[in-house]
Amino acid sequence: MFTKLKYTFIGRPLKSLTEGEGGLLGKTQALAMLSSDALSSIAYGPEQVVLVLASLSPLAIWWSLPIGIFVLLLLASLTISYRQIIHAYPQGGGAYMVTRENLSPELGLIAGGSLLVDYMLTVAVSVAAGADAITAALPALHPYNLHISIFLVCLLMLLNLRGLRESASSLMIPVYLFIFSTVFLLLFGIFQLLTGSLSYHATSAIGQTVPSLSIVLILRAFTSGSASLTGVEAISNAVPFFKTPKEKNAAQTLTIMSLILGFLFAGITFLNYWMGITPQHGETILSQMAKGILGNSALGQIVYYLFQFSTALILAVAANTGFSAFPMLAYNMAKNKYMPHLFMEKGDRLGYSNGILTLAFGAMILLLIFNGNTERLIPLYTIGVFVPFALSQTGMIRHWKKEKGSHFLKSAFANILGAIICYAIVLILLLFRLGDIWPFFPIILVLTFLFLSIHSHYQKVAKQLRLYEGIQKKTYDGNVVLVLVGNVTRVSVGAINYAQSIGDEVLAMHISTKETEEKDQEILQEFADYFPNITLKNINTSYRDIITPTVRYVRKISQEAKKKNYTVTVLVPQFIPNKPWQNILHNQMSLKLKYALRWHEDVVIASYSYHLKE
């Protein structure tokens, strides 16, 4: 039944041979799958700049233009840097791999841990924003914001579990609808401006003095606008998902995404200034801009609602960037033995299913903790992405220093500029938003400790399992087989017969409790009738627990066997129902016993399975 449900929602398993070009992404699909987070951020990034400036005075809004130029400079620097990272580290991993290889493994873990948390925040923030957009259009659904958010996470999880191509194909419509509708809006606005149809209503002239304006406010506005660049690194994390030539396709996709993002950010920032739009409660700046450009005609209203619909859609699906990048980053960290190896395993549909499930679970936990309201997480979201940005830029400077020697400055110029800006943003956040971002630091410390502990465990395991010269083969003089007997049935008869075929000495054991005292006497007599030559040890216990006395007796048998240089095999009989669902109708005592016994050294745990026919 579970298998049928799995096939219905996720699809039938794909052969590993189909993993080649058939399971990978072209540039058109990759742009839809990996850029939704970055592109959707222009729906709120430019607005955040205006909100900060307008909190002082509408006269300060003209400062959004120079701030926007610096944001675009940072975007250009990051794009050049991550193109370099794609070619230098085509195995994926992005900031984590660059930092680990060029700075230190510990700093790499900070970069990797920051991005892992940031991708969870990406999912939580994006679906919450999408739910807000949906309930704004349908106010009756407002009490169900949290439910809609969790539903969106589950939907995206299922899409990604179905496979890369199906996920990308499903996202192409909302992503490209948003791109085309926003580009049309901006081009139409610029056309109106050039033809004189869009009047100049700026709140102040460029260069006008603004009373009480401080450098602190400008820096806060800049860090808020830089939130538009979250998601830029996702493509560098997911290079292995591209069709060959992987590096070339990934680099071109990154460039296309950055050009679109830059045009949208610049266009929105400039037209917002030109039209003199100020923040209004209950309506976004982007919505006000669309109304002003499209007008009140019937056609204008249709296009406006289409634009709003596309904005809501991309906000809802922006979370998919996290679903694409998180599993690949987790894979690279697991490959370096800093995360559990289960993150390296591919599912039936050739995706890293454990990474997808972990991300979805983490995002839903965040949504539940904050009741679908993630405003307090947005500063964490920003610090979580700019710390890896800064570390990756520094790592690339070191990379070019090693590659080019004293002539590294030309290649590293974009990285140096990007590093300066990213460290400045981190410093600004530390100075002026510490109260909002402090949880980031204990979270990263805990994650780093966890990563190091996992790595230490894998090193210890490898050391203990590694073969070495002179290793001695251990020989045994015999085998004691202990059969656990609950009732005398066909299962126990078959188990005893099998035990006699593999053991030099066969023993049986039964646990008697006060509640089953009368029945236990019948069992002992029945066993003696069937197996007169097999010793059955009956252990009485005053409690209902049969596991503890079983473990205690196995330990005793093991100690006696060691003296004779015998091995001990504990045979656990069990019957297998004809239908898988019937398992829930029976207790799982055999599983509990095997789990309890597995921790005892020098004891072999074996199962004897009797299969029912009806």
VEXNULUM-618080 format. One record per residue: x, y, z of N, C-alpha, C in turn; residue in three letters. Coordinates in steps of 0.2 Angstrom, whole numbers, plus 5000, padded with zeros to 4 digits. Each point is the difference from the previous one (the first is absolute). Example, Ala and Ser with C-alpha at 12.3 -4.5 7.8 and 13.67 -1.06 7.14 Angstrom:
VEXNULUM-618080
506649725039499650065000500450065000ALA;499850054996500450065001499650055003SER;
This chain:
VEXNULUM-618080
500449945000499650065000500450065000MET;500650005004500450065001500450014993PHE;500149944997500450014993499550034995THR;499449985000499550034995499950075001LYS;500050025006499950085002500650034998LEU;500649975001500750034998500050014993LYS;499849954996500050014992499550054998TYR;499450005003499550054998500350075001THR;500350025006500250075001500750014997PHE;500449965000500750014998500249974994ILE;499749954998500149974993500449935001GLY;500049964995500449945000500850015000ARG;500349965003500850015000500350004993PRO;500550044999500350014994500649965000LEU;500249974994500649965000500650055000LYS;500649975003500650055001500350024993SER;499849954995500350024993499750064997LEU;499450025003499650064997500350065004THR;500550005004500250065004500450044995GLU;500249984994500450044996499750074998GLY;499950014994499750064997499350015002GLU;499749945000499250005001499850025007GLY;500550005005499850025007500350075002GLY;500350034995500450065002499650064996LEU;500350065002499650064998500450044995LEU;499550034995500350044995500050075003GLY;500250054997500150075002499350035002LYS;499549994995499350025001499749985006THR;500149935001499749975006500350025007GLN;500750004999500450025006499950075002ALA;499850054996499950075001499350005004LEU;499549964998499450005004500149965007ALA;500449955000500149965007500450045005MET;500550034997500650035005500050075001LEU;499650044996500050075001499450035003SER;499549965002499450035003500150045006SER;500449985004500250035007500350074998ASP;500550004996500350074998499550044997ALA;499649984995499650044996499450035004LEU;499849955004499450025004500250065005SER;500650005002500250055005499950074998SER;500050014993499950074998499250035002ILE;499649955002499350025002500050035007ALA;500650005003500050035007500750035001TYR;500549994996500750035001500050074999GLY;499850034994500050074999499550045005PRO;499549965002499550035005500350015006GLU;500449965003500450005006500450065001GLN;500350024994500550065000499550065001VAL;499550014996499550055001499750015007VAL;499849945003499750005006500550035005LEU;500749985000500450035005500150074999VAL;500150024994500150084998499450045002LEU;499449974998499450045001499850005008ALA;500349965004499950005007500350075003SER;500550034996500350075002499550054997LEU;500050004993499650054997500049984992SER;499450014997499949984993500650044996PRO;500350055002500550044997500649954999LEU;500149955004500649965000499949954995ALA;499549994997499949944995500450014994ILE;500350064998500450004994500749965002TRP;500149995006500649975002500049924998TRP;499449984998499949934998500449994993SER;500150054996500450004994500749985001LEU;500450045004500749985001500149935004PRO;499549995005500049945003499949944995ILE;499550014996499949954994500649994996GLY;500450054999500649994996500549965004ILE;500150015006500449955004499849935000PHE;499349995001499749945000500249964993VAL;499950044995500249974993500749984999LEU;500550055003500749985000500149945004LEU;499749995006500149945004499749944996LEU;499450014996499849944996500549984994LEU;500350054997500549994995500649965003ALA;500250025006500649975003499849935002SER;499449995003499849935001499949964994LEU;499850024995499949964994500649984997THR;500550055000500749984997500349955005ILE;500050015006500349955005499749934999SER;499350005000499749935000500149974993TYR;500150044995500249974993500649965001ARG;500550045003500749975002499949945004GLN;499650005005499949945004499749944996ILE;499550024996499749944996500649974996ILE;500550034997500549974996500549975004HIS;500250035006500549975004499749945005ALA;499450005001499749955004499449974997TYR;500049974994499549974997499649955003PRO;500349975006499649955003499550035005GLN;499950065000499550035004500250025007GLY;499650035004500250015007500150085001GLY;500150034995500050085000500550025005GLY;499750055005500450035005500349955005ALA;499749955001500349955005500649974997TYR;500049984994500649974997500650054999MET;499850064998500550054999500350025007VAL;499650015005500350015006500449955003THR;499849945000500349945002500749994997ARG;500050004993500649994997500550065001GLU;499850065000500550055000500150045007ASN;499649995005500150035006500149955005LEU;499549965002500149955005499349965001SER;500149935002499449965000499550035005PRO;500250035006499650035005499650064997GLU;500350044996499650064997499649974994LEU;500249954997499549974995499449975003GLY;500149975007499449985003499550065002LEU;500350065002499650055001499650034994ILE;500450004994499650024994499549954998ALA;500149935001499649954998499450005005GLY;500150005007499550015004499550065000GLY;500350054998499650074999499649994994SER;500249974995499649994994499449945001LEU;500249955004499549955001499450035004LEU;500250045005499450045004499750054995VAL;500450034996499750054996499549974995ASP;500149944997499649974996499349985003TYR;500149985006499349995004499650065001MET;500450065002499750065000499750034994LEU;500349984994499850024994499349974998THR;500049935002499349974999499550035004VAL;500250015007499550025005499750074998ALA;500550054998499850074999499650004993VAL;500249964995499750004993499349985001SER;499949945003499349985000499650045004VAL;500250035005499650045005499850074996ALA;500550024996499950064995499549984995ALA;500049944997499649984995499349995003GLY;499949975006499450005004499750075001ALA;500450045002499750075001499850034994ASP;500349994994499750034994499449964998ALA;499949945001499449964999499450035004ILE;500250015007499450025004499950075000THR;500450044997499950074998499450014995ALA;500149954995499550004995499449975002ALA;500049955004499449965003500050015008LEU;499850055002500050025007499749945005PRO;499549974997499649955004500549945002ALA;500649994996500549955002500550025005LEU;500050075002500550025005500149965006HIS;499549985003500149965006500449934999PRO;500149984993500349944999500750014997TYR;500350065001500750014997500549955002ASN;500049985006500549955002499849934996LEU;499449985000499849944996500250004993HIS;499950064997500250014993500750004999ILE;500450035004500749995000500349935000SER;499749965005500349935001499849964994ILE;499450024997499749964994500550024994PHE;500250065000500550024994500749965001LEU;500250005006500649965002500049934997VAL;499449975002499949934998499949994993CYS;499750054997499949994992500750014997LEU;500450045002500750014997500449945002LEU;499949975006500449945001499849944996MET;499449994999499849954995500250014993LEU;500050064998500350024993500749984999LEU;500450025005500749985000500249935001ASN;499549965004500149935001499949974993LEU;499650034996499849964994500650014995ARG;500450055001500650004996500250074997GLY;500650014998500250074998499650024994LEU;499949964995499750034994499250025001ARG;499749955004499350025001499950065005GLU;500550015005499950065004500250064996SER;500550004995500150054996499550024995ALA;499749954997499450014996499450035003SER;499949985006499450035004500150075002SER;500750025000500150075003500150054994LEU;500149974994500150054994499550054999MET;499349985001499550044999500050065005ILE;500049995006500050065005500650044999PRO;500649974999500650045000500050054994VAL;499949964994500050044994499450054999TYR;499549985003499450055000500250065004LEU;500450005006500250055004500550044996PHE;500549974997500550034996499750054994ILE;499649974996499750034995499550065002PHE;499649995005499650055002500350065003SER;500649985004500350065003500450044995THR;500449964995500350034995499650054996VAL;499449974998499550044996499850065004PHE;499949995007499850065004500550065000LEU;500649985000500650055001500150034993LEU;500049964994500150024994499450054998LEU;499449985002499450054998500150065004PHE;500250005007500150065004500650044997GLY;500549974997500650044997499750034994ILE;499649974996499750024994499650065001PHE;499650005005499550055002500550065002GLN;500549995004500450055002500350044994LEU;500349964995500350034995499550044995LEU;499449985000499550034996499650065004THR;500250015006499750055004499349985004GLY;499849944999499449985003500149985008SER;500649995002500149995007500350065003LEU;499650045004500350065002500549995006SER;500450055001500550005005499750035006TYR;500049955006499750025006500449985006HIS;500750004999500549985005499950055006ALA;500149975006499950035006500550055001THR;500650004997500550055001500549994994SER;500450054998500450004995500749965002ALA;500349974995500649975002500550055002ILE;500349985006500550045003499850055005GLY;499350005001499750055005500249985007GLN;500150055004500249985007499449985004THR;500249955004499449975004500250015007VAL;499650045004500250015007500049945004PRO;500550005005500049945004500249934997SER;500250004994500249944997500749985002LEU;500149945002500649975003500349954996SER;500649995000500349944997499849935002ILE;499850005007499749945002499349984997VAL;499650054998499449994997500149974993LEU;500550034996500249984994500349934999ILE;500449995005500249935001499549955001LEU;499550025004499549955002499649994993ARG;499850054997499750004993500349954996ALA;500750014999500449964996500049925002PHE;500049995006500049935002499349974999THR;499550045000499349984999499949984992SER;500350054996500049994993500449944998GLY;500549985003500449954999499749935000SER;499450005004499649945001499849974993ALA;500050054995499849984993500549954997SER;500649995003500549964997500049935003LEU;499649995005499949935002499849954995THR;500349945000499949954995500550014994GLY;500450054999500550004995500449945000VAL;500249985006500549945000499749934998GLU;499450005000499749934999500249964994ALA;500150044995500249964993500749975001ILE;500550045004500649975001500049935004SER;499550005005499949945004499849944996ASN;499650014994499749954996500249994994ALA;500750014998500349994994499949924997VAL;500149955005499949934997499349994997PRO;499550045002499349994997499950024993PHE;500550044997500050024993500249954995PHE;499750014994500249964995500750024998LYS;500449954996500750024998499950054994THR;500550044999500650015005499750045006PRO;500149975006499750025006500250075002LYS;500750015000500250075003499850064995GLU;500049984994499850054995499350025000LYS;499649955001499250015000499950045007ASN;500349985005499950035007500250075000ALA;500650014997500250075000499650054996ALA;499749974994499650044996499350015003GLN;499849955004499350015003500150055006THR;500650005003500150055006500050074997LEU;500450014994500050074997499350024998THR;499649964997499350024997499650025006ILE;500149965006499650015006500250075003MET;500650015000500350075003499850064995SER;500049994994499850054995499350025001LEU;499549955001499350015001499950035007ILE;500449985005499950025007500250085000LEU;500650014997500250075000499650054996GLY;499749974994499550054997499450015004PHE;499749955003499450015004500150045006LEU;500649995003500150045006500150084998PHE;500450014995500250074998499350034997ALA;499649964996499450034998499550025005GLY;499949965005499650015005500250065005ILE;500650005001500350055004499950074997THR;500250004993500050074997499350024999PHE;499549964998499350024998499750025007LEU;500249965005499750025007500250075002ASN;500650024998500250075002499750054995TYR;499949984994499750054995499350015001TRP;499649955002499350015001499950025007MET;500550015005499950035006499649955005GLY;500049944999499649955004500350005007ILE;499650005005500249995007499649945003THR;500349985005499749945003499350015003PRO;499549964998499350005003499849945003GLN;499750015006499849945004499549954996HIS;500149944999499649954997500149994992GLY;500550044998500150004992500850004999GLU;500249964996500850004999500150064995THR;500650025000500350054995499949974993ILE;500249944999499949974994499350004997LEU;499549995005499350004998499850074998SER;500250055004499950074998500350024993GLN;500649984999500350014994499749974994MET;499749945001499749974994499350034999ALA;499750035005499350034999500250074996LYS;500550035002500250074997500249994993GLY;500349954998500349994993499449974996ILE;499649955002499549974996499350045000LEU;499950045005499450044999499449975002GLY;499450034999499449975003499549984994ASN;500349994994499649974995499949935001SER;499549974997499849935001500649954998ALA;500450024995500549964998500650015005LEU;500150065002500550015006499849965006GLY;499450005002499849965006500249934999GLN;499849974994500149934999500849995000ILE;500450044997500749995001500350015007VAL;499750045003500250025007499949935005TYR;499449974999499849945004500449944998TYR;500250004993500549954998500750015003LEU;500250065000500650015003500049995008PHE;499550015003500049995008499949925001GLN;499749974995499949935001500749964998PHE;500450034996500749974998500450025006SER;500050055003500450025006499849955006THR;499449995001499849955005500349934999ALA;499949984994500349944998500749995001LEU;500450054998500749995000500250005008ILE;499750045004500150005007499949935003LEU;499549974998499849945002500549944998ALA;500350014994500449954997500750015001VAL;500250065003500750025001500349955005ALA;499649975004500349955004500449954997ALA;499849994993500349944997500850004999ASN;500250075000500850005000500349975006THR;499750005006500249965005500049934999GLY;499549974997499949934999500549984995PHE;500250044995500549984995500750005003SER;500250065004500750015003500149965006ALA;499649995005500149975006500249934999PHE;499749964996500249935000500749994997PRO;500250044995500750004997500550025005MET;499950055004500450035005500149945005LEU;499549975002500049955005500449944998ALA;499949994993500449944997500750015001TYR;500250064998500850025000500250005007ASN;499650025005500350005007500049935002MET;499549964998500049925002500649974997ALA;500250024994500549974996500750015004LYS;500050065003500650025004499949975007ASN;499549965002499949975006499850055006LYS;499750064998499850045005499250005001TYR;499749964996499349995001499949924999MET;499449985003499949924999500049984993PRO;500249944998500149984993499349994997HIS;499549995004499349994997499950064995LEU;500350065001499950064995500349994994PHE;500449944999500349994993499649954996MET;499549975003499649954997499450034996GLU;500049974994499450034995499449965001LYS;499450034999499449965001499849974993GLY;499449985000499749964994500050044994ASP;500050075001499950044994500750044999ARG;500549975003500750034998500150065003LEU;499650035005500250065004500249985007GLY;500450055003500249985007499450015005TYR;499649955000499450005004500150025007SER;500549985003500150015008500150085001ASN;500450034995500150075001499350044999GLY;499649984995499450034999499549995006ILE;500049945003499549995005500350045006LEU;500650005002500350045005499850075000THR;500150034994499950074998499350025002LEU;499549964997499350015001499849995007ALA;500349955004499850005007500350065004PHE;500650024999500350065003499550064999GLY;499850014993499650064999499450005003ALA;499649945001499450005003500150015007MET;500549985003500150015008500150075001ILE;500450044995500050075001499350044999LEU;499649974995499450034999499549995007LEU;500149945003499649995005500250045006LEU;500750015001500250035006499850085000ILE;500050034993499950075000499350014997PHE;499649945000499350014998499950034993ASN;500449984995500050034994500250074999GLY;500250035005500250075000500750015000ASN;500450014995500749995000500450075000THR;499750055001500350065000500650015005GLU;500049965005500650005005500549964997ARG;499949964995500549964997500450034994LEU;499750054998500350044994500750025001ILE;500150035006500750025002500549945000PRO;499849955003500449945000500149974993LEU;499550014996500049984993500650044996TYR;500050065002500550054997500749985002THR;500149995007500749995002500249934998ILE;499549955000500249934998500250004993GLY;499950044995500250004993500650044999VAL;500150065004500650044999500649985003PHE;500049965006500649975003500349954994VAL;499649954997500349964995500350044994PRO;499650064998500250044995500750035001PHE;500150025006500650035002500649955000ALA;499849945003500649955001500149984993LEU;499549994995500249974993500450054997SER;499950075000500450054997500750005002GLN;500149995007500749995003500349944997THR;499649955000500349934998500250014993GLY;499750034995500250014993500650055000MET;500150055004500650045000500649955001ILE;499949965005500549955002500249954994ARG;499449984997500149964994500450034995HIS;499850064998500450044995500750015002TRP;500150015006500750015003500449944999LYS;499749945001500449944999500149984992LYS;499550024996500049994993500550044996GLU;499950075002500450054996500650035003LYS;500149995006500550035004500050075001GLY;500550044998500050075001499650044995SER;499749964995499650034995499349995001HIS;499849995006499349975002499550065000PHE;500250065001499550065001499550004994LEU;500350004994499550004994499449955000LYS;500249945002499549955000499550015006SER;500350025006499750015006499650065001ALA;500150054996499750075001499349995002PHE;499649964996499250005002499949975007ALA;500549955001499949975007500250045006ASN;500550054998500250045006499450055001ILE;499850034994499450055001499449975003LEU;499849934998499549975003500149995008GLY;500649985002500249985007499950065004ALA;500350064997499950065004499350025002ILE;499549994994499350025001499749955005ILE;500149944999499749955004500250005007CYS;500750015002500250015007499750075003TYR;499950054995499750065003499249995002ALA;499749964996499349985001500049965007ILE;500449955001500049965006500250055006VAL;500450044999500250055006499450045001LEU;499750034995499450045001499449965004ILE;499949944998499549965004500249995007LEU;500749995001500249995007500050065004LEU;500150064997499950065004499350025001LEU;499649994995499350035001499449965000PHE;500249934999499449955000500249945004ARG;500550015005500249945004499449975004LEU;499550055002499549975004499549954996GLY;500050014993499649964996500449944997ASP;500750005000500449954997500349955005ILE;500050025006500449965005499949935000TRP;499449974999499949935000500449964995PRO;500250044994500549974995500649975003PHE;500350035005500649985002500049945005PHE;499649995004499949945004499849944995PRO;499650014995499849954996500649984996ILE;500450044997500649984996500549975005ILE;500150025006500549975004499749925002LEU;499449995001499749945001500149954994VAL;499950034994500049964994500849994998LEU;500450045002500749994998500349945005THR;499850015006500149945005499849944998PHE;499350004997499749944998500449974994LEU;500250044995500349984994500749975002PHE;500450035005500649975002499949945003LEU;499549995004499949945004499849944995SER;499750024995499849954995500749984996ILE;500450054998500649984997500549965004HIS;500050025007500449965004499849925001SER;499349995000499749945000500249964994HIS;499950034994500249964994500849985000TYR;500450055002500749985000500249945005GLN;499650005006500149955004499849934998LYS;499450014996499749934997500549984995VAL;500350044995500449984995500749975003ALA;500250035006500649985003499949935002LYS;499449985003499949945003499849954995GLN;499850024994499849954995500649984995LEU;500550055000500549994995500449945001ARG;500249964995500449945000500750035001LEU;500449965003500750015001500449945000TYR;500750014999500449944999500149965006GLU;500049945000500149965006499349985004GLY;499450024997499449995003499949935001ILE;499849975006500049935001499249984999GLN;500049944997499349974999499849965006LYS;499450015003499849975006499649944998LYS;500249945003499649944999499749985006THR;499449964999499649985006499949935000TYR;499949975006500049935001499349974999ASP;499550055000499349974999499550065001GLY;499449994999499550055000499449985004ASN;499850045005499449995004499550044997VAL;499449974999499450034997499550005005VAL;499850065002499450015005499450024996LEU;499549965001499350024997499650035005VAL;499750054998499550045005499349974998LEU;499749975005499349974999499550045004VAL;499550024996499450035004499449955000GLY;499949974995499549945000500249954996ASN;499849945001500249944996499550004994VAL;500350024994499650014994500449974994THR;499750004994500449984994500750054999ARG;499950065003500650044999500549985005VAL;499949985006500549985004500349934998SER;499649964998500249934997500550014995VAL;499850054995500550014994500650035003GLY;500050055005500650035002500449955004ALA;499849955004500449955003500349964995ILE;499649974995500349964995500650044996ASN;499950064999500650044996500650015005TYR;499850015007500650015004500449945001ALA;499749945000500349935000500549994994GLN;499850044994500449994994500750045001SER;500050055004500550055000500450005006ILE;499749975005500350015007500349935003GLY;500650015003500349945004499649995006ASP;499750055003499650005006499450044999GLU;499449975001499450045000499650005006VAL;499950075002499650015006499350044998LEU;499650005005499450034999499850045006ALA;499750064999499850045006499350035000MET;499750005006499350025000499950055006HIS;499750055000499850055005499349995003ILE;500049985006499350005004499950065004SER;499450024999499750065005499549975004THR;499850045005499549995005499349994996LYS;499950044995499450014996499949934996GLU;500549974998500049944995500249945004THR;500050005006500349945004499749934998GLU;499350004999499749944999500149984992GLU;500050044996500149994993500749984999LYS;500550035004500749984999500149935002ASP;499749975004500149935002499849964994GLN;499550024997499849964994500550004994GLU;500350064999500550014995500649965002ILE;500250005006500649965002499949924999LEU;499449985001499849934999500049984993GLN;499750054996500049994993500750004997GLU;500450045002500750004997500449945002PHE;499949975006500349945002499849944996ALA;499350004998499849954996500350004993ASP;500050064997500350014993500749995000TYR;500450035005500750004999500349975007PHE;500049945001500249975006500850015001PRO;500350014995500850005000500250075001ASN;499650055000500250075000499850035007ILE;500650035003499950035006499650074999THR;499450015004499750065000500050035007LEU;500350065000500150045006499450045001LYS;499649995005499550045002500250065005ASN;499950064999500250055004499350045003ILE;500050005006499450035003500150085002ASN;499650044998500150075002499350035003THR;500250055005499450035003499750054996SER;500350024995499850064996499749984993TYR;499750044996499749994994500650004994ARG;500550035002500650014995500349934999ASP;500149984994500349944998500750014997ILE;500150064998500750024997500550005005ILE;500050035005500550005005500349945003THR;499549955002500349935001500349964995PRO;499750024994500349964994500750034999THR;500150065000500750034999500549985005VAL;499749995006500449985006500349934999ARG;499549954998500249934999500450004994TYR;499950034994500550004995500750025002VAL;500150055004500650025002500449945004ARG;499649975004500249945004500349954995LYS;499649984995500249954996500650024996ILE;500050064998500650034996500749995004SER;499950025007500649995004500249935001GLN;499549955000500249935001500349974993GLU;499750034994500349984994500750024999ALA;500250065002500650024999500649965003LYS;499849975006500549955003500149944996LYS;499549984996500149944996500250024993LYS;500150074998500250034994499449984995ASN;499450015002499449994996499750074998TYR;499750004994499650064998499349995003THR;499650055001499350005002499650034995VAL;499549964997499550024996499350005003THR;499750065000499350005003499650004994VAL;499549955000499650004994499350025003LEU;499750054996499450035002499449984995VAL;499649955002499549984995499450054999PRO;499850014994499450054999499649974994GLN;499450025000499649984994499850074996PHE;500049994993499950054996499350004997ILE;499650055001499349994997500050004993PRO;499449984997500049994993499950074996ASN;499750055004499950074997500450055005LYS;500450044997500450055004499650045005PRO;499450024998499650045005499849965006TRP;500049935000499849965005500650015006GLN;500650024999500550015005499750045006ASN;499650054998499850055006499549965005ILE;499849944998499549965004500449965005LEU;500750005000500449965004500550045004HIS;500249975006500550045003500749994997ASN;500450045001500750004996500549985005GLN;499949955005500449985005500749984997MET;500049974994500649974997500550064998SER;499750054998500450064998500350035006LEU;499650015006500250035006500649955003LYS;499949945000500549955002500750014996LEU;499950004994500650014995500450065002LYS;499650065001500350065001500350005007TYR;499849975005500350005006500649965000ALA;500049944996500649965000500550024996LEU;499950044995500550024995500650045003ARG;499950035006500550045004500549955003TRP;499949945000500549965004500549964996HIS;500650015002500649984996500049925000GLU;500349984995500149924999499449965000ASP;499450034998499449975000499750014993VAL;499849954996499850004993499250005001VAL;499750054997499250005000499849974994ILE;499549955000499849984993499249995001ALA;499750004994499249995000499949944996SER;499449975003499749944996499350024998TYR;499950014994499350034998499649944997SER;499450005003499549954997499550044997TYR;499949984993499550054996499349965000HIS;499550045002499349985000499750014993LEU;499649954998499750004993499450035000LYS;499650025005499450034999499950065005GLU;
